[in-house]
């Protein structure tokens, strides 16, 4: 029997939010889908945009909730229940202002860190015990809503493709080799991606 996984990127579905910091979870899910030739479509029962791919051992569902960030948990719970996915096989991908852009953290459980998307996931799953991949978007310099709903700077955009590529790789590690290996790989501060121009 195939192992089932749910990889859910959090974000806002409206076109105007497409390239904002808050939507980096969506970008990672899209990138994984592109790598596996996935076609995404709206699933009204799940209240999300979904696609999937199958390997010899896994069935992987990719989800981008259409419920907006603050109600992300609704869509995730519907997907978990509909596809009967174990909580240990869920990976929630979110932005994190407490981590520099170019750094990552994978945890098996924990608090929300004030992230409204994670608050909703915790509420609707009824637990904090689910894996999550936090992608650094840099420290908030002022108004938090304006910052997370703002676009990346030109300098940040230069390294964004590498950030998305790295995050996608950590997701693949989670699926293929398990949570511990993914944590050991991602949670290394020395792995930080930096803008080459600023390092010269």
Secondary structure, DSSP 8 states (H G I E B T S, - for coil): --EEEEEEE----SGGGTTBGGGHHHHHHHHHHHHTT---EEETTTTEEEEEEE-SSEEEEEEEESS-GGGHHHHHHHHHHHHT--GGGEEEEEEETTS-TT-EEEESS---TT-HHHHHHHHHHT-S-SEEEEEE-----S-HHHHHTSB--HHHHHHHHHHHHHHHHHHHHHHHH-HHHHHHHH--GGG----GGGG-
